[in-house]
Amino acid sequence: MKRITLIAAFFLLLSGLAKAEKGPAFLKGEALFNNNCAKCHGVKGAGTDKGPPLVHSIYHPNHHADLSFKWAIERGVRSHHWKFGDMPKVDAVKSQEEIELIISYIRSIQKEAGIF
């Protein structure tokens, strides 16, 4: 857990430097993620004691396609990689556009972290 915290701190620092270069879609996706996902998945997807890190090789697009994230948001998902329990669907995220912005944000922070 300590390693994840150090990695998260590093990426928070980098995100502050790079945020000025991000476009409106990134910023909207970040806001949606922060409002709906970060309480469990942590700031910048670093994970918490309530949910796994999304900046992790398990969530590489070749293992968890964008459709997996879409269905997790819309339907919830059974716990299968981690011991955090099942993820409930995210009722507050209503539109497909919001889902796409969240997924795009997740992929962006994964890419920044070198996941792919």
BAFI-3210 file (N, C-alpha, C; in Angstrom, 3 decimals, decimal comma, padded with zeros to 6 digits):
// residues 116
n [1|2|3|4|5|6|7|8|9|10|11|12|13|14|15|16|17|18|19|20|21|22|23|24|25|26|27|28|29|30|31|32|33|34|35|36|37|38|39|40|41|42|43|44|45|46|47|48|49|50|51|52|53|54|55|56|57|58|59|60|61|62|63|64|65|66|67|68|69|70|71|72|73|74|75|76|77|78|79|80|81|82|83|84|85|86|87|88|89|90|91|92|93|94|95|96|97|98|99|100|101|102|103|104|105|106|107|108|109|110|111|112|113|114|115|116]
n.u [000,820|001,988|003,764|002,002|000,953|003,195|003,665|001,284|001,553|003,709|002,558|000,541|002,031|003,169|000,794|-000,100|001,782|001,289|-001,372|-002,110|-001,727|-003,782|-006,860|-010,334|-011,999|-010,496|-010,404|-013,141|-013,627|-011,911|-013,119|-015,609|-014,703|-013,470|-015,721|-017,331|-015,906|-013,435|-013,667|-013,549|-011,656|-009,552|-007,570|-006,496|-006,764|-005,332|-006,104|-007,669|-008,450|-010,917|-011,254|-009,721|-006,573|-006,727|-004,751|-002,960|-001,428|-003,242|-005,471|-004,852|-005,584|-005,642|-006,385|-008,553|-010,879|-012,271|-015,007|-015,365|-015,004|-017,141|-019,366|-018,960|-019,486|-022,155|-023,490|-022,302|-019,925|-018,733|-016,482|-013,284|-010,515|-009,469|-009,785|-011,876|-014,551|-017,740|-018,360|-020,683|-023,143|-022,820|-024,911|-025,106|-023,800|-025,059|-025,203|-024,050|-022,024|-020,807|-019,830|-017,984|-016,206|-015,165|-013,900|-012,039|-010,505|-009,446|-007,911|-006,096|-004,665|-003,591|-001,948|-000,149|001,103|002,503|001,323|000,431]
n.v [-001,194|001,229|001,667|002,155|004,572|006,276|006,190|007,323|009,926|010,858|010,884|012,719|015,057|015,198|015,475|018,004|019,576|018,916|019,490|021,959|021,560|019,946|019,295|020,457|018,135|016,287|017,618|017,692|014,943|014,327|015,792|014,487|011,918|012,493|013,296|011,014|008,606|008,710|008,547|005,882|004,777|006,491|009,540|010,456|007,814|006,160|004,356|003,279|002,406|001,445|000,748|-000,561|000,427|002,091|002,773|000,622|-002,360|-004,453|-003,262|-002,664|-001,887|-004,210|-006,179|-005,284|-004,008|-000,920|-001,312|-002,900|-001,071|000,634|-001,080|-001,632|000,856|001,238|-001,126|-002,167|-004,400|-007,678|-008,563|-009,560|-009,420|-008,209|-007,724|-006,050|-006,213|-006,291|-003,960|-001,403|-000,260|002,964|005,238|008,011|008,788|009,465|009,776|008,535|010,056|011,110|008,738|007,981|010,143|009,742|007,237|007,914|009,725|007,981|006,268|008,147|008,894|006,428|006,060|008,168|007,132|005,071|002,612|001,716]
n.w [000,000|000,721|-001,369|-003,487|-002,613|-002,760|-005,497|-006,367|-005,313|-006,812|-009,400|-008,989|-008,690|-011,258|-012,702|-012,002|-013,279|-015,922|-016,371|-017,449|-020,122|-020,929|-022,600|-022,866|-022,812|-021,349|-018,878|-018,220|-018,039|-015,929|-013,852|-013,700|-013,003|-010,526|-009,053|-009,053|-008,933|-007,624|-004,832|-004,189|-005,999|-005,810|-006,025|-009,200|-009,905|-008,192|-006,254|-003,147|000,271|-000,218|-002,838|-005,851|-007,461|-010,547|-012,181|-013,054|-014,210|-014,569|-015,581|-018,171|-021,578|-023,188|-021,458|-019,908|-021,681|-023,003|-022,962|-020,704|-018,604|-019,189|-018,783|-016,080|-014,927|-015,749|-014,920|-012,683|-011,105|-010,401|-007,828|-008,790|-009,216|-007,013|-003,432|-002,579|-002,649|-004,386|-007,044|-007,096|-009,514|-011,071|-010,411|-010,633|-012,924|-015,900|-018,754|-021,963|-023,002|-020,685|-019,564|-021,551|-021,361|-018,785|-019,121|-021,090|-019,621|-017,647|-019,294|-020,215|-017,874|-017,298|-019,482|-019,111|-016,892|-017,970|-018,402|-020,824]
ca.u [000,000|002,870|004,297|000,941|000,861|004,326|003,423|000,198|002,104|004,515|001,686|-000,140|002,971|003,214|-000,484|-000,142|002,608|000,750|-002,789|-002,274|-001,693|-004,936|-007,988|-011,597|-012,517|-009,744|-010,826|-014,489|-013,482|-011,290|-014,136|-016,564|-014,012|-013,307|-017,031|-018,053|-015,058|-012,240|-013,874|-013,104|-010,480|-008,488|-007,170|-005,694|-006,907|-004,267|-006,680|-007,863|-008,802|-012,265|-011,269|-008,399|-005,996|-006,992|-003,438|-002,376|-001,344|-004,444|-006,465|-004,343|-006,671|-005,681|-006,982|-009,850|-011,225|-013,128|-016,332|-015,372|-015,236|-018,506|-020,298|-018,784|-020,202|-023,588|-024,087|-021,537|-019,095|-018,365|-015,060|-012,596|-009,057|-009,120|-010,637|-012,615|-015,980|-018,352|-018,538|-022,053|-023,234|-022,678|-026,182|-024,970|-023,321|-026,281|-025,124|-022,942|-020,939|-020,114|-019,090|-016,844|-015,240|-014,492|-012,995|-010,946|-009,652|-008,717|-006,886|-005,082|-003,778|-002,853|-000,903|000,859|001,804|003,274|000,620|000,468]
ca.v [000,000|002,384|001,863|002,785|005,954|007,006|006,308|008,294|011,258|011,192|011,226|013,973|016,113|015,288|015,950|019,444|020,174|018,643|019,844|023,117|021,098|019,098|019,974|020,468|016,772|015,718|018,288|017,218|013,557|014,375|016,248|013,383|010,872|012,960|013,354|009,745|007,416|008,895|008,180|004,487|004,488|007,418|010,641|009,975|006,365|005,498|003,384|003,617|001,200|001,071|000,304|-000,782|001,427|001,899|002,952|-000,676|-003,155|-005,292|-002,511|-002,410|-002,078|-005,579|-007,058|-004,674|-003,080|000,195|-001,849|-003,359|000,111|001,085|-001,965|-001,448|002,083|001,073|-002,318|-002,668|-005,557|-008,560|-008,560|-010,705|-009,272|-007,595|-008,112|-004,878|-006,486|-005,938|-002,542|-001,099|000,631|004,381|005,851|009,440|008,964|009,192|009,767|007,839|011,031|011,143|007,476|008,069|011,097|009,077|006,215|008,634|010,236|006,836|005,848|009,196|008,798|005,172|006,300|008,991|006,266|004,071|001,331|001,344]
ca.w [000,000|000,788|-002,716|-004,270|-002,158|-003,330|-006,932|-006,519|-005,059|-007,972|-010,514|-008,662|-009,020|-012,713|-013,230|-011,819|-014,319|-017,249|-016,472|-018,320|-021,504|-021,169|-023,203|-022,132|-022,612|-020,231|-017,648|-017,910|-017,588|-014,603|-012,900|-013,539|-012,239|-009,144|-008,397|-009,044|-008,874|-006,789|-003,423|-004,054|-006,824|-005,463|-006,893|-010,338|-010,029|-007,420|-005,337|-001,734|001,016|-000,643|-004,228|-006,432|-008,356|-011,974|-012,806|-012,753|-015,440|-014,723|-016,352|-019,526|-022,550|-023,709|-020,447|-019,617|-022,763|-022,610|-022,693|-019,309|-017,774|-019,476|-018,089|-014,633|-014,561|-015,987|-014,314|-011,551|-011,476|-009,296|-007,471|-009,388|-009,131|-005,744|-002,301|-002,125|-002,780|-005,665|-007,339|-007,528|-010,670|-010,706|-010,835|-010,896|-014,298|-016,656|-020,218|-022,612|-023,127|-019,399|-019,451|-022,469|-020,809|-017,657|-019,667|-021,736|-018,543|-017,077|-020,269|-020,265|-016,707|-017,441|-020,479|-018,427|-015,943|-018,688|-018,433|-022,254]
c.u [000,862|003,434|003,267|000,821|001,988|004,143|002,341|000,718|002,930|003,625|000,842|000,749|003,034|001,921|-000,607|000,654|001,971|-000,672|-003,024|-002,322|-002,925|-006,084|-009,248|-012,167|-011,806|-010,243|-012,238|-014,433|-012,887|-012,318|-015,166|-015,952|-013,910|-014,633|-017,689|-017,205|-013,935|-012,438|-013,472|-011,788|-009,348|-008,250|-006,235|-005,712|-005,895|-004,780|-006,811|-008,103|-010,210|-012,321|-009,877|-007,880|-006,357|-005,734|-002,629|-002,420|-002,538|-005,471|-005,935|-005,477|-006,744|-006,302|-008,373|-010,126|-012,122|-014,543|-016,449|-015,638|-016,665|-019,504|-020,172|-019,547|-021,708|-024,234|-023,477|-020,732|-018,793|-016,863|-014,390|-011,073|-008,604|-010,097|-011,391|-014,118|-016,483|-018,462|-019,984|-022,037|-023,198|-023,893|-026,049|-024,459|-024,444|-026,074|-023,918|-021,745|-020,126|-019,275|-017,841|-015,780|-014,470|-013,490|-011,797|-009,968|-008,815|-007,609|-005,765|-004,117|-003,001|-001,675|000,232|001,721|002,608|002,618|000,568|000,971]
c.v [001,255|002,710|002,569|004,253|006,800|007,216|007,358|009,721|011,745|011,635|012,463|015,163|016,301|015,857|017,466|020,160|020,035|019,146|021,015|022,710|020,268|019,922|019,870|019,073|016,104|016,303|017,872|015,781|013,483|014,787|015,146|012,256|011,270|012,949|011,988|008,510|007,507|008,486|006,728|004,227|005,484|008,513|010,076|008,449|005,564|004,458|003,928|002,302|000,717|000,524|000,248|000,392|001,097|002,145|001,729|-001,511|-004,089|-004,591|-002,047|-002,674|-003,490|-006,556|-006,577|-003,620|-001,964|-000,283|-002,369|-002,208|000,614|000,236|-001,840|-000,220|001,858|-000,030|-002,714|-003,887|-006,379|-008,483|-009,787|-010,588|-008,853|-008,050|-006,916|-005,116|-006,035|-004,422|-002,316|-000,242|002,074|005,121|007,314|009,743|008,514|008,991|008,976|008,777|011,099|009,879|007,528|009,032|010,488|008,053|006,866|009,192|009,112|006,400|006,879|009,079|007,477|005,358|007,139|008,150|005,170|002,695|000,812|002,503]
c.w [000,000|-000,597|-003,594|-003,895|-002,734|-004,824|-007,178|-006,327|-006,244|-009,140|-010,239|-009,001|-010,525|-013,284|-013,084|-012,888|-015,692|-017,440|-017,415|-019,784|-021,875|-021,724|-022,359|-021,874|-021,437|-018,911|-017,242|-017,379|-016,197|-013,547|-012,641|-012,717|-010,775|-008,381|-008,222|-008,763|-007,842|-005,340|-003,177|-004,793|-006,639|-006,475|-007,958|-010,438|-009,250|-006,429|-003,924|-000,994|000,667|-002,064|-004,812|-007,256|-009,802|-012,799|-012,399|-014,022|-015,642|-015,617|-017,706|-020,521|-023,141|-022,718|-020,040|-020,682|-022,219|-022,258|-021,252|-018,356|-017,948|-018,700|-016,574|-014,152|-014,650|-015,145|-012,977|-012,006|-010,227|-009,060|-008,084|-009,387|-007,739|-004,659|-001,720|-002,122|-004,136|-005,812|-007,759|-008,789|-010,173|-011,248|-011,226|-012,305|-015,222|-018,153|-020,724|-022,772|-021,826|-019,202|-020,320|-021,951|-019,635|-018,171|-020,340|-020,707|-017,936|-018,018|-020,338|-019,075|-016,733|-018,406|-019,868|-017,491|-016,634|-018,714|-019,874|-023,061]
res [m|k|r|i|t|l|i|a|a|f|f|l|l|l|s|g|l|a|k|a|e|k|g|p|a|f|l|k|g|e|a|l|f|n|n|n|c|a|k|c|h|g|v|k|g|a|g|t|d|k|g|p|p|l|v|h|s|i|y|h|p|n|h|h|a|d|l|s|f|k|w|a|i|e|r|g|v|r|s|h|h|w|k|f|g|d|m|p|k|v|d|a|v|k|s|q|e|e|i|e|l|i|i|s|y|i|r|s|i|q|k|e|a|g|i|f]
***
